[in-house]
Amino acid sequence: MKGVVFDRHGEPTDVLAVTDLPVPEPATGEVRVRVIATPVNPSDLLYVRGHYAGVEARFPAPVGFEGVGVIDALGPQVAGWEPGQRVVVVNGRGGNWAEYAVVPAHDLLPAPEGLPDEQAAFFMINPASALLMVRQVLAVPRGEWLLQSAATSELGRMVIRLAKRDGIRTVNIVRRREAVTELERLGADIVLVTDDGPIDEQVRRAVDPDGVKYAIDPVIGETGTQMFKALHEDGRMLLYGSLTRRPMLVGDDPRYILAGRRRLEVYWLGYWLPRLDREMRESLVQDIVELMREGILETSPGTKFPLDQLEAAVTRSEMKSRRGKVLLIPGSE
């Protein structure tokens, strides 16, 4: 079979390789899945670059944490699954960028009926993160303001739609002025452009001189620094990425660390999911299904690539001007 591996950390276009691999055999408690579609997510590329915490690459290492497929074979002591069943594949070890993947049976989810492969491929990482960050980790109350950066990303758009549905008001940070009208049509209450001045000053003018109580940021760097300064004295800020890979400064202005109770926290899906009990996990999955069908947690599918066009797929996924999520289709030519 064809699969993607890398033998050292580095830039994805330099270290990733499509190669011929043996079809894996499922061990006890495992299931082999024929992969239909798998996205190119930022977390995949961070992992390849060596900047993704919680998953250690064992070279030559496979890639791909998310996708949709069809069960091809069952290992010993697997019950409740059948060959031919369409499933959502959450692959914590990586390996979905291949024609076949082997995963523990408990890491599979039934793909909801009627949900297209293009949506089922994106079922867990972004939708679960949007729900957990907004509703559980921060537990933003109805009527409050939520500040977010990277608002034009697929996850940012989900947060806007989810917040609108839940009665939460959003302040959204963008770099491109042409994105303002688009996000307002989506349901954003306020959209701020970084070129219009320091984020903290814009937020306090637009919302409240005291700042906002809730914020989420995957950018860090200067954006994260200014967002922290936009917090209310009792505000909470959740970091869920580092797109700039630059440090943010918290203590450069003593006013924001010597008064109040501002809190800076970290969110990582790989930490939160295993800590949900069975009832909470089932509730999360059901919420994702319902909100996907409503279009709240829908992902905009982008260009599709076969594995042989991996370099083009990775390059496309990191283009700032792209629309929609890039998908790899392992079985296509």
N, C-alpha and C positions, 0 to 999 in steps of 0.2 A: 504494500500500500504506500501511498504518498503521505508524508507528514513533514511538519516543520520542526526543526530543532536548532539550538545554538550551543556552541562549545565554549563560549566565554561571554562575559558581559561587554556591552558596547552599543553603538548606534545600531538600531534594528536593521537598517539597510546594509550594514557592513557584516553583521554576525549571523543573521538568520539564513537558514538554508532549507530548501525543499529537497527531501531525499527519499529514497526507497527504504522502507522499514518493514520488518515482519509484522503481519497482522497479530495484534496482541491477544493472548488467551486470558479469559477471566479466571481469577483465582476464587477461593471460597468467599462468598458474600459479595462478589463483584458481577458486573454486567458489562457486556460489550455492546457498544452502540455504533451504528453507522451514522456518521455525522452528516446532517443535511445542510446546516448553515451555522456559522459561528462568527461573531462580530470581532472587529479590531477595536478593542477598548483601550483607553489610556492606561489602565492597570496592566494590561498585557505588555505594553511598551515600556512602562516603568520597570516591570519585572525583568525584561530583557536588558535594560540599561543598568540593572543592579540597584535600583532606587526603591524597590517595593518591599516593605517590611512584612514579615510574617511567613513568607514562602521562600525557602532556600533552594536555589537551583542546584541540581546534581547533573553535571555535564556528562554526555550531551543531554541537554534538557529540552523537554517538549514545551509547547506554548499553547495558550488558549484556555481561559477559565469559564467560558459561558457558551451556550449554544443549544440547538435543538437537533434531535436525531430519532432514529428508529432502533429499537432493541434488536440486536442481531443474534446474541447468544447469552445464556445464563451460566454463571459459575455454580459450583456446588453450594447447597444450603441457601439458595435464593428463592424466596416465596413472594407471591403477590405481583409478579411481573410476567409478561408473556412476550415471546419473540413477535416482532411486527408492531408492537405498541409504540406510539409516538411519545417522546419524553423530552422534558427540559433537562439539560445536562449541566449541572453545576460541578465543575471539575476543579477542586481545590488544589490539586497537584499540577494542573496545567496539562494540556494534551489534546484539546479540542480542535486545534488547527491540523487536522489529519482526517483521513477517510474513515478511520475507526478509532474509537477511544474506549478505554476500560476505566470504569469508575465504581466505587462502592455503591451497592444498590440503594443505600439510605440517602445518597446524594442525588438521586433522581426524583423528578416530579412528573406526574402525568401532564402532558401538554393539553391545555384546555381545548375542548371541542370548539370548532369554529374559529379558533384563533390562528391566523395565518402563520406560516413558518417564519416570515419576516418579523413578526412580533414576538413569537415564542422564543426566537433566538436571543432576544433582549430581555427575557422575562425577569431575571433576578437582580442583577447588579444595580442598575439605575433605579428601577421601580422600588425595590426594597429599601435602597438608601434614601430615596425621597420620603417614603413613609416613616422609616425609623427615625431619621433626623428631625422631621417636622413634628410628628405625632408622639414619638416616644422619648427620644433622647432630650430634645429641647422642650417637647410638649408645649408648643406655642399656643397660648389661649386665643380663643375667638376674639377678633377685634384688635389684637396686637399687631405691631409692625415687625416684619421679618426682613432684614437686610441680606442680600446675597450678591456675590460677584459671579462672573462667568454665566451671566443670566441667559445668554443666547445658546449655551450648550444644551444638549438633549436633557440632561438632568435639571439644568436651570429652568427650562421650559416646563418640565414636569412639576417642579416646585411652584411655579407661577399658577398653573392650572389647579394643583392640589390646594394651594393656599386659598385661591378664589372659592373653591368648593367648600372649604372649611371655614370661611369667613375671616381669614387672616389677610392682612394688608401687606403688600410687598413693595420694598424699595430695591430696585435692580440696577446693578452697575454694568455698563457696557463700554466698549472702546469705540464702536462704530456708530456714528450719529444716525445712519440709515436704519439701525435696528430699533430705534425708539418707537416708531409707529407700529412696527411689527409686533413688538412685545406688548404694547398697550392694547392692541387688538386681541392679543392672547389672554388678557386679563390683568396685566401688570398695572398696579396703581401709580407707581412713580418709577421713571427710568432716568438714571443719571449717567452722563457721559464723562469719562475720566478727563477729557481735555478741558472741561468747563471749570476746573479748579479742584482743590483737595477734596477727597471724598467726605471726610468728616465734616468739613464746613458745609458742603452741599446737603448732606443728610440733616444736619441740625437746622438749616434754613428751611428745608422742604417738609420736615416731619415734626420735630420738636427740639427746642434749644437744649433739652436735657439728653438728647440722643435716643437710640433705640435699645430695646432690652434683648433682642435676639438677632443673631447674625450667623451665616454660614459662608465659608470661603474655601475654595480649592486652589487659590492662586498664590497666596502668601506674598512675599516680597513687599514692595511699597504699597500695593493694594491692601494686603492684610494689615500692614501697619496703620494705614489710614482708617480702615474699618474698625480696628480696635479702638482708635480714638473717637469713633462715632458712637461707641457704646454708652448707654446709660450707666450711672454709677453702680447699678445692680445688674448690669447686662451680662449676657453669656454669648460667647462666640465659639463656634464649632468649626474646626479645621478638618477638611476631608480630602486634601490633596496638596500638591506643591507644583503647580504648572510652571512657575517661573524658576523653581529650584533655587530661589534666593531667600535669604533670611528675612524675617520680619522683626521689627524693633518694637519691643514692649516698654522698655524702661528708659527710652531716650527723652521722654517728657515726664518728669516726676508727678505731674498733676494726675496722671492716669494710673499710677501704681501706689500712690501714697494717700489716696482717698477713695471711698466707696468700696465695692466688692465685685469688681469686674472679674469674670472667669473666662479663661481660655482653655478649651477642651479639644480632644482629638476624637474623630469618628473614623472607624474602619469596619467595613462590613464583615470581614473575616473574624473580627472580635465579637461583634454583636450577634451574628446568626447562631453560633454554637451555644450562646448563653440564653437563647429563647427556649422555654420548655415546649413540650409537644403541642399544647393547646395554643400558645402564643404563635408558634411557627405555623400551625394550620390556619390560624386567624389571619396572619400576615399574607399567606398564599392566597386565601380567599379574597382578601381585600385587593390584592394585586390583580386577580382575575376580573373582579367586578369593575375596578377602576380602569383597567385596560379596555374593557368592553365599552366603557363610557367615553373613552378617548382621553381620560385624565392622565394616565400613565403610558400613553402611546408613544412609541419611538418613530421618528421619521427615518424610514429606510433610505440608505444612499446607494452608491454604486456597488455592484456585485462583481467579485473577482474569483476566478479559479485559483487554486493553490499555485499554479505555475506563474501567475502574475502577482506573486507575493510582494515584490518590491514596489510595484505600482499601487497595490492596495495600502501598504504602510504609508507611502508617500501621500496618497490621497487622504488618508485618515488624519494626517497632521496639517493639512491645508486649512488655513484660517477661513478661506472663502467657501469651503465645501458645505453642502447641505445634506443633512441626514447622516446616519451611521453606515460606515463601510462594512460590508459582509463578505466573508470568504465562503465559497461554495465548494467544498472539497471534492465532491463527486463529479463536478463539471470539467469540461476540457477547455 
